Amino acid sequence: MTETDIAIGIYVSFLIICFFASLKYASFMIKKTGLVLAQSIAAASINLLLGIIAIIGWFCYVWGVNEFLFFGGLVLGIILLITSLVVLSLTLFFRRKVLIKNYNKNLN
């Protein structure tokens, strides 16, 4: 396993961890406040910000190494970022009734 394989693994793992952290934040805050749209936008913003930080970190690592690795990592990061934003939005959309029900139960 080369240094580049480890870097790609860390890069992809960080993007996946960002998705789950955003999902956990949104679920917790929707249960706490009951505001689905506002907390979904906040979670998507967190996911987008952390994804952009990961892409910038990838740029810093690969800048002088190889242009194919540079563009391949860029495409991989953008695809993972867009996919995670879509999956996050759909997950929160489909779980909104359960999360609101938990909010109402905690309210009483």
C-alpha positions as CSV (number, residue, x, y, z in Angstrom):
1,M,0.0,0.0,0.0
2,T,1.5,3.3,-1.1
3,E,1.4,6.7,0.5
4,T,-1.2,7.8,-2.1
5,D,-3.6,4.9,-1.3
6,I,-3.5,5.9,2.4
7,A,-4.2,9.6,1.5
8,I,-7.1,8.6,-0.7
9,G,-8.5,6.4,2.1
10,I,-8.2,9.2,4.6
11,Y,-9.8,11.6,2.2
12,V,-12.8,9.4,1.5
13,S,-13.1,8.5,5.2
14,F,-13.2,12.1,6.2
15,L,-15.9,12.9,3.6
16,I,-18.0,9.9,4.9
17,I,-17.5,11.0,8.6
18,C,-18.6,14.5,7.6
19,F,-21.8,13.0,6.2
20,F,-22.6,11.1,9.4
21,A,-21.7,14.0,11.6
22,S,-24.1,16.3,9.7
23,L,-26.8,13.6,9.9
24,K,-26.3,13.3,13.6
25,Y,-26.4,17.0,14.1
26,A,-29.6,17.4,12.1
27,S,-31.3,14.6,13.9
28,F,-30.4,15.8,17.3
29,M,-31.3,19.4,16.6
30,I,-34.6,18.6,14.9
31,K,-35.6,16.5,18.0
32,K,-34.6,19.4,20.2
33,T,-36.1,22.3,18.3
34,G,-38.7,20.8,15.9
35,L,-37.4,23.0,13.0
36,V,-36.9,20.6,10.1
37,L,-36.0,22.9,7.3
38,A,-33.8,25.3,9.2
39,Q,-31.8,22.4,10.8
40,S,-31.6,20.6,7.5
41,I,-30.1,23.6,5.8
42,A,-27.6,24.0,8.7
43,A,-26.6,20.3,8.5
44,A,-26.2,20.6,4.7
45,S,-24.1,23.8,5.2
46,I,-21.9,21.9,7.7
47,N,-21.5,19.0,5.3
48,L,-20.6,21.4,2.5
49,L,-18.1,23.3,4.5
50,L,-16.3,20.2,5.8
51,G,-16.3,18.8,2.3
52,I,-14.7,21.9,0.9
53,I,-12.1,21.8,3.6
54,A,-11.4,18.1,2.6
55,I,-11.0,19.1,-1.0
56,I,-8.7,22.0,-0.1
57,G,-6.6,19.6,2.0
58,W,-6.5,17.2,-1.0
59,F,-5.2,20.1,-3.2
60,C,-2.5,20.9,-0.6
61,Y,-1.4,17.2,-0.6
62,V,-1.4,16.5,-4.3
63,W,-0.5,19.8,-5.8
64,G,3.0,18.9,-7.1
65,V,2.7,15.1,-7.2
66,N,0.6,14.2,-10.2
67,E,-2.0,16.0,-12.3
68,F,-4.0,12.9,-12.9
69,L,-4.2,12.2,-9.2
70,F,-5.1,15.9,-8.6
71,F,-8.0,15.8,-11.0
72,G,-9.1,12.3,-10.0
73,G,-9.3,13.3,-6.4
74,L,-11.1,16.5,-7.2
75,V,-13.7,14.5,-9.2
76,L,-14.0,11.9,-6.4
77,G,-14.4,14.6,-3.8
78,I,-17.1,16.5,-5.7
79,I,-19.0,13.3,-6.5
80,L,-18.9,12.2,-2.8
81,L,-19.9,15.7,-1.7
82,I,-22.9,16.0,-4.0
83,T,-23.9,12.4,-3.2
84,S,-23.7,13.0,0.6
85,L,-25.7,16.2,0.3
86,V,-28.5,14.5,-1.7
87,V,-28.5,11.5,0.7
88,L,-28.6,13.8,3.7
89,S,-31.5,15.8,2.3
90,L,-33.5,12.7,1.4
91,T,-32.8,11.0,4.7
92,L,-34.0,14.0,6.6
93,F,-37.0,14.4,4.4
94,F,-38.1,10.8,4.9
95,R,-37.4,10.8,8.6
96,R,-39.1,14.2,9.3
97,K,-42.3,12.7,10.7
98,V,-40.4,10.5,13.1
99,L,-38.2,13.3,14.2
100,I,-41.1,15.7,14.8
101,K,-42.9,12.9,16.7
102,N,-39.8,12.6,19.0
103,Y,-39.8,16.4,19.4
104,N,-43.5,16.4,20.5
105,K,-42.8,13.5,22.9
106,N,-39.9,15.3,24.4
107,L,-42.0,18.5,24.7
108,N,-44.6,16.8,26.9
